[in-house]
């Protein structure tokens, strides 16, 4: 669930300290990525797809899909389970298309360090520009990204991503209703979200 946005000045400083401190936990030990936020985030899909395989857990309040995916030959769709209508959550059927959507990141702001499934990561807030994402997606995946964009029905939407020290995505979180505005620190109600976790990466043989 998205967190209210705190004051930026002290959060950014505290996050750098926290990220360094988390370097001893989990699969990744570097404490998060380094570099300009937009560069880190926009390059994270390529670094993600550079792996051989990854486990996916995509979930909403009343539906879920899970799979171990070989990235050189990913499935066209995952099975969505639960009482919630699959049509309400197009990201659950094709979470890898949501990975490609991150290529359209604009207005990227660093938020802070956090461990995702035991792996040190850094969270970024951003807006996804769908046209930019489509243009930046590789040609062999553009049809899937276009299909997801069509089901979302919005030219842009807010998102949060968590990136590990190897520059790979560990979590993507987006609102169910893409017309929803990011909640501020005075908002008492938080929007329903879809969360995609990526874990147990298998690196290519060298």
Secondary structure per residue as TSV (DSSP state, phi and psi in degrees):
chain	resnum	aa	ss	phi	psi
A	1	X	-	360.0	132.0
A	2	X	-	-59.9	144.7
A	3	X	-	-96.0	149.7
A	4	X	-	-58.8	148.5
A	5	X	-	-79.8	116.9
A	6	X	-	-84.2	-179.8
A	7	X	-	-63.4	131.4
A	8	X	H	-70.8	-37.7
A	9	X	H	-62.2	-48.8
A	10	X	H	-80.1	-25.9
A	11	X	H	-67.1	-44.0
A	12	X	H	-60.0	-41.8
A	13	X	H	-68.7	-45.6
A	14	X	H	-63.6	-34.7
A	15	X	H	-66.0	-37.6
A	16	X	H	-63.8	-39.8
A	17	X	H	-67.6	-44.7
A	18	X	H	-64.9	-38.0
A	19	X	H	-64.8	-42.2
A	20	X	H	-63.5	-37.2
A	21	X	H	-70.2	-24.2
A	22	X	G	-84.7	1.1
A	23	X	G	-62.3	-14.4
A	24	X	G	-89.2	-0.5
A	25	X	S	-108.2	146.2
A	26	X	S	75.1	-165.8
A	27	X	S	-64.9	-41.5
A	28	X	-	-106.5	137.0
A	29	X	-	-121.1	12.3
A	30	X	S	-89.7	-7.8
A	31	X	-	82.4	10.3
A	32	X	S	119.0	171.0
A	33	X	-	-78.3	166.3
A	34	X	-	-124.8	146.1
A	35	X	S	129.3	177.2
A	36	X	-	-64.4	135.4
A	37	X	H	-52.0	-47.2
A	38	X	H	-65.1	-37.8
A	39	X	H	-66.0	-45.6
A	40	X	H	-58.2	-49.5
A	41	X	H	-69.8	-46.9
A	42	X	H	-66.0	-27.4
A	43	X	H	-87.5	-9.9
A	44	X	H	-63.9	-34.3
A	45	X	H	-61.6	-42.1
A	46	X	H	-62.6	-40.9
A	47	X	H	-67.7	-33.9
A	48	X	H	-66.5	-48.4
A	49	X	H	-72.6	-10.8
A	50	X	T	-73.4	-16.1
A	51	X	S	-71.3	161.7
A	52	X	S	-79.8	-40.9
A	53	X	E	-153.3	160.3
A	54	X	E	-155.5	150.8
A	55	X	E	-94.2	139.9
A	56	X	E	-119.8	137.0
A	57	X	E	-134.1	105.1
A	58	X	E	-110.4	129.6
A	59	X	E	-145.4	149.9
A	60	X	E	-127.5	-172.7
A	61	X	T	-62.9	-33.8
A	62	X	T	-134.6	26.9
A	63	X	E	-160.1	158.1
A	64	X	E	-158.4	151.6
A	65	X	E	-138.8	141.8
A	66	X	E	-137.8	149.8
A	67	X	E	-168.7	153.9
A	68	X	E	-99.9	118.4
A	69	X	E	-115.0	128.3
A	70	X	E	-84.5	114.9
A	71	X	G	-74.0	-20.3
A	72	X	G	-74.7	-18.3
A	73	X	G	-147.2	67.1
A	74	X	-	-71.2	153.6
A	75	X	-	-68.8	156.2
A	76	X	S	-75.1	-25.1
A	77	X	-	-160.3	148.5
A	78	X	-	-100.5	156.7
A	79	X	-	-77.9	128.5
A	80	X	-	-98.4	125.2
A	81	X	B	-114.0	153.2
A	82	X	S	119.0	170.2
A	83	X	S	-74.2	-20.1
A	84	X	S	-69.5	140.7
A	85	X	-	-63.2	127.4
A	86	X	G	-59.1	-30.4
A	87	X	G	-64.1	-22.8
A	88	X	G	-75.5	-17.8
A	89	X	-	-132.2	72.1
A	90	X	H	-62.0	-23.5
A	91	X	H	-66.5	-26.8
A	92	X	H	-70.5	-32.1
A	93	X	H	-76.1	-31.4
A	94	X	-	-140.9	72.8
A	95	X	H	-64.7	-23.4
A	96	X	H	-69.4	-29.0
A	97	X	H	-66.3	-31.9
A	98	X	H	-68.0	-34.5
A	99	X	H	-57.3	-46.3
A	100	X	H	-64.2	-30.7
A	101	X	H	-59.4	-27.5
A	102	X	G	-64.2	-19.2
A	103	X	G	-61.8	-20.7
A	104	X	G	-92.9	21.6
A	105	X	E	-65.6	130.3
A	106	X	E	-134.4	166.9
A	107	X	E	50.9	48.0
A	108	X	E	-80.5	129.9
A	109	X	E	-129.3	128.4
A	110	X	E	-68.6	139.6
A	111	X	E	-110.9	-51.4
A	112	X	E	164.7	168.4
A	113	X	E	-82.7	147.7
A	114	X	E	-161.6	142.0
A	115	X	E	-85.9	127.1
A	116	X	E	-110.1	113.2
A	117	X	T	52.0	40.9
A	118	X	T	83.8	3.5
A	119	X	E	-109.9	127.4
A	120	X	E	-60.6	128.4
A	121	X	E	-144.1	168.3
A	122	X	E	-127.1	134.2
A	123	X	E	-94.4	139.0
A	124	X	E	-127.0	138.4
A	125	X	E	-95.1	143.5
A	126	X	E	-159.7	172.9
A	127	X	E	-117.8	134.4
A	128	X	E	-93.5	119.6
A	129	X	E	-92.2	111.5
A	130	X	H	-63.8	-42.1
A	131	X	H	-61.5	-41.0
A	132	X	H	-64.5	-40.1
A	133	X	H	-63.1	-43.0
A	134	X	H	-63.3	-43.6
A	135	X	H	-65.8	-33.1
A	136	X	H	-87.5	-12.8
A	137	X	S	-73.9	145.5
A	138	X	-	-64.2	151.0
A	139	X	G	-59.9	-34.6
A	140	X	G	-74.7	-9.5
A	141	X	G	-116.1	-0.2
A	142	X	H	-66.0	-33.0
A	143	X	H	-63.4	-42.2
A	144	X	H	-65.2	-40.3
A	145	X	H	-67.2	-40.8
A	146	X	H	-63.8	-38.1
A	147	X	H	-65.2	-43.0
A	148	X	H	-64.6	-42.4
A	149	X	H	-59.7	-40.8
A	150	X	H	-63.4	-38.1
A	151	X	H	-73.8	-28.3
A	152	X	H	-71.9	-40.4
A	153	X	-	74.0	21.4
A	154	X	-	-133.8	145.8
A	155	X	S	-75.8	-18.3
A	156	X	E	-159.4	159.7
A	157	X	E	-161.9	157.8
A	158	X	E	-84.0	156.9
A	159	X	E	-153.9	162.6
A	160	X	E	-127.4	137.6
A	161	X	E	-131.3	151.8
A	162	X	E	-120.2	126.9
A	163	X	E	-120.7	135.1
A	164	X	E	-88.1	-178.3
A	165	X	T	-67.2	-16.4
A	166	X	T	-93.5	6.8
A	167	X	S	80.0	11.5
A	168	X	-	-96.4	150.8
A	169	X	E	-72.7	136.1
A	170	X	E	-112.9	-28.2
A	171	X	E	-155.0	141.5
A	172	X	E	-126.9	134.6
A	173	X	E	-133.9	127.4
A	174	X	E	-134.8	154.2
A	175	X	E	-71.6	147.8
A	176	X	S	-62.2	-47.5
A	177	X	S	-90.3	106.7
A	178	X	T	-68.4	-11.2
A	179	X	T	-82.5	-6.4
A	180	X	-	-67.7	138.4
A	181	X	-	-86.6	150.2
A	182	X	-	-59.9	131.0
A	183	X	-	-68.5	143.2
A	184	X	-	-96.7	179.4
A	185	X	T	-73.0	-6.7
A	186	X	T	-100.4	-3.7
A	187	X	-	-79.8	126.0
A	188	X	S	-83.8	-28.5
A	189	X	-	-101.3	134.3
A	190	X	-	-107.2	141.7
A	191	X	-	-72.1	155.3
A	192	X	-	-66.7	142.4
A	193	X	E	-130.7	160.7
A	194	X	E	-109.7	131.8
A	195	X	E	-120.5	130.2
A	196	X	E	-117.4	118.7
A	197	X	E	-102.7	138.7
A	198	X	E	-121.7	127.2
A	199	X	E	-153.9	172.2
A	200	X	E	52.5	52.7
A	201	X	E	-64.0	142.4
A	202	X	E	-112.2	115.7
A	203	X	-	-77.4	148.7
A	204	X	-	-66.5	150.2
A	205	X	-	-69.1	141.7
A	206	X	-	-113.0	360.0
